[in-house]
Amino acid sequence: MATLPEVSRGPVPTIELEQWTVTVTTERGQLAAWDWAELNALPQVPFETDVHCVQGWSLIGSSWEGVPVRLLLSGLDTSASYAVATGADRYRVCLPVDDLLEMPTWVVLRHAGHPLSPAHGAPARLLVPHLYLHQSVKWLTDLALTDRDVPGTPAALGLHPYGDPWRQQRYRDQPRTLTPTLDHSTTPPER
């Protein structure tokens, strides 16, 4: 299996596990939080998935282990449309809540059978494998549920705010799809 590249936009933050938590806050102010031991005590699900980077590389069939985001959101009183995920480096993304509930998304703690390295987002990173990796926040600390589509760091960096690899949504100013729609109902002009 290929190795997961180390890609960051700045220095890797130093995180003390004794002080680290991941917090979910609803639009009504309801709060849920897990420290390192509590997050590890939740059911850890091993899975394999493909991940894709806007830089043009993919890692096919990579193995991960983590907690499904829908488990963290279960039991919370929310009707929010969006979730703002923030890392210890203040990088943040805004995703539709439906993506977190209906698609396989995870708070991962392990990759390829080993704890995440600091360069890959330890202690925990959001993994949204159906989108480009710029939506998978490293060093996850907060998930705030909201009714507003809040601009995130990817858009500020010129990346697409959603980032669907199947639509090739790499950069902010790209159209929704790069594949032209061909109208086969007309015949080509005669020469």
C-alpha positions as CSV (number, residue, x, y, z in Angstrom):
1,M,0.0,0.0,0.0
2,A,1.2,3.5,-0.8
3,T,2.0,5.9,2.0
4,L,-0.2,8.8,3.0
5,P,1.7,12.0,2.1
6,E,2.3,14.7,4.7
7,V,0.6,17.8,3.4
8,S,0.0,20.9,5.6
9,R,-0.4,24.6,5.1
10,G,1.7,25.5,8.1
11,P,3.5,24.0,11.1
12,V,2.1,21.0,12.9
13,P,0.5,22.2,16.2
14,T,1.8,20.8,19.5
15,I,-1.2,19.1,21.2
16,E,-1.1,17.9,24.8
17,L,-3.5,14.9,25.1
18,E,-4.2,15.7,28.8
19,Q,-5.8,19.1,27.7
20,W,-7.2,18.1,24.3
21,T,-10.9,17.6,23.7
22,V,-13.2,17.4,20.7
23,T,-16.4,19.4,21.2
24,V,-19.7,19.4,19.4
25,T,-22.0,22.5,19.9
26,T,-25.4,22.7,18.4
27,E,-27.1,25.9,17.1
28,R,-29.1,25.9,20.3
29,G,-26.0,25.9,22.5
30,Q,-26.2,22.2,23.5
31,L,-22.6,20.9,24.2
32,A,-21.1,17.5,24.0
33,A,-17.4,16.9,24.5
34,W,-14.9,14.0,24.6
35,D,-11.4,13.9,25.9
36,W,-8.8,11.5,24.5
37,A,-9.8,8.6,26.8
38,E,-13.5,9.1,26.2
39,L,-13.2,9.3,22.5
40,N,-11.1,6.1,22.5
41,A,-13.8,4.4,24.7
42,L,-16.4,4.9,21.9
43,P,-16.8,2.1,19.4
44,Q,-13.9,2.3,17.0
45,V,-14.8,1.1,13.5
46,P,-12.1,-0.1,11.1
47,F,-12.7,0.6,7.4
48,E,-11.0,1.0,4.1
49,T,-11.6,3.9,1.7
50,D,-10.0,5.9,-1.1
51,V,-8.9,9.4,-0.4
52,H,-8.1,12.2,-2.9
53,C,-6.1,15.4,-2.8
54,V,-6.6,18.5,-5.0
55,Q,-2.9,18.2,-5.8
56,G,-3.7,15.3,-8.0
57,W,-2.9,12.2,-6.0
58,S,-5.1,9.5,-4.5
59,L,-4.6,6.8,-2.0
60,I,-6.7,3.8,-2.9
61,G,-7.9,1.3,-0.3
62,S,-6.3,3.0,2.7
63,S,-7.2,1.6,6.1
64,W,-8.5,3.7,8.9
65,E,-10.1,3.4,12.3
66,G,-12.4,5.8,14.0
67,V,-15.7,6.9,15.4
68,P,-18.6,7.6,12.9
69,V,-19.5,11.3,13.1
70,R,-23.2,10.3,13.2
71,L,-22.5,8.6,16.5
72,L,-21.1,11.9,17.9
73,L,-24.2,13.7,16.7
74,S,-26.7,11.2,17.9
75,G,-28.8,12.3,20.8
76,L,-28.2,16.0,20.1
77,D,-31.2,18.3,19.6
78,T,-30.4,19.9,16.3
79,S,-32.0,20.9,13.0
80,A,-28.8,22.6,11.7
81,S,-28.0,22.6,8.0
82,Y,-24.2,23.0,8.3
83,A,-21.3,21.9,10.5
84,V,-18.2,24.0,10.9
85,A,-15.2,21.8,11.8
86,T,-12.2,23.5,13.2
87,G,-8.7,22.2,14.0
88,A,-6.1,23.2,16.6
89,D,-4.4,25.2,13.8
90,R,-7.7,27.2,13.3
91,Y,-8.2,25.6,9.9
92,R,-11.9,25.3,9.4
93,V,-14.4,23.9,6.9
94,C,-18.1,24.2,6.6
95,L,-20.0,21.1,5.4
96,P,-23.7,20.2,5.0
97,V,-24.8,18.3,8.0
98,D,-26.5,15.8,5.6
99,D,-23.0,14.9,4.4
100,L,-22.0,14.0,8.0
101,L,-25.1,12.0,8.7
102,E,-25.8,10.3,5.3
103,M,-22.3,9.7,4.0
104,P,-19.6,7.7,5.8
105,T,-17.6,10.3,7.7
106,W,-15.4,9.7,10.7
107,V,-13.3,11.1,13.4
108,V,-10.3,8.9,12.8
109,L,-7.6,8.0,15.4
110,R,-5.7,5.5,13.4
111,H,-4.3,5.0,9.9
112,A,-2.8,1.8,8.5
113,G,-3.0,0.1,11.9
114,H,-1.1,2.8,13.7
115,P,-2.2,5.9,15.7
116,L,-2.2,9.0,13.5
117,S,1.1,10.8,13.4
118,P,1.1,14.5,14.3
119,A,1.7,15.4,10.6
120,H,-1.5,13.4,9.7
121,G,-3.7,15.1,12.3
122,A,-3.1,13.4,15.6
123,P,-4.8,13.0,18.0
124,A,-7.9,13.0,15.8
125,R,-8.9,14.2,12.4
126,L,-12.2,14.5,10.6
127,L,-12.2,12.2,7.5
128,V,-14.7,13.0,4.8
129,P,-13.6,10.5,2.1
130,H,-16.3,11.4,-0.5
131,L,-14.7,14.9,-0.7
132,Y,-11.1,16.1,-1.4
133,L,-8.9,15.9,1.7
134,H,-8.9,19.7,2.2
135,Q,-12.3,19.1,3.8
136,S,-10.9,16.5,6.3
137,V,-9.8,18.8,9.1
138,K,-6.6,17.7,10.9
139,W,-6.1,18.2,14.7
140,L,-9.9,18.3,15.1
141,T,-11.1,20.3,18.2
142,D,-14.6,21.6,17.4
143,L,-17.7,20.8,15.4
144,A,-20.2,23.6,15.6
145,L,-23.6,23.0,14.1
146,T,-25.2,26.1,12.5
147,D,-27.9,27.2,10.1
148,R,-25.4,29.4,8.1
149,D,-23.0,28.3,5.4
150,V,-19.9,29.9,6.9
151,P,-16.9,30.5,4.6
152,G,-14.1,28.2,5.5
153,T,-10.3,28.1,5.1
154,P,-10.4,26.2,1.7
155,A,-12.2,29.0,0.0
156,A,-9.8,31.6,1.4
157,L,-7.0,29.5,0.0
158,G,-8.6,29.4,-3.4
159,L,-9.9,25.8,-3.0
160,H,-13.4,24.8,-3.8
161,P,-15.6,25.2,-0.7
162,Y,-17.2,21.7,-1.2
163,G,-14.6,19.8,-3.1
164,D,-16.3,16.8,-4.8
165,P,-13.5,14.8,-6.6
166,W,-16.0,13.2,-8.9
167,R,-17.0,16.6,-10.1
168,Q,-13.3,17.7,-10.1
169,Q,-14.2,20.6,-7.7
170,R,-10.6,21.5,-6.9
171,Y,-10.5,25.3,-7.1
172,R,-12.9,28.0,-5.9
173,D,-13.6,29.5,-9.3
174,Q,-14.1,26.3,-11.2
175,P,-17.5,25.4,-12.5
176,R,-19.4,22.7,-10.8
177,T,-18.3,20.2,-13.4
178,L,-15.4,20.2,-15.8
179,T,-17.0,17.6,-18.1
180,P,-19.0,19.3,-20.9
181,T,-22.5,18.0,-21.4
182,L,-22.8,16.7,-24.9
183,D,-26.2,17.0,-26.6
184,H,-26.5,13.8,-28.7
185,S,-30.0,14.7,-29.8
186,T,-28.7,16.8,-32.7
187,T,-26.8,15.7,-35.7
188,P,-23.5,17.4,-36.6
189,P,-23.7,20.0,-39.3
190,E,-23.0,18.7,-42.8
191,R,-19.8,19.7,-44.6
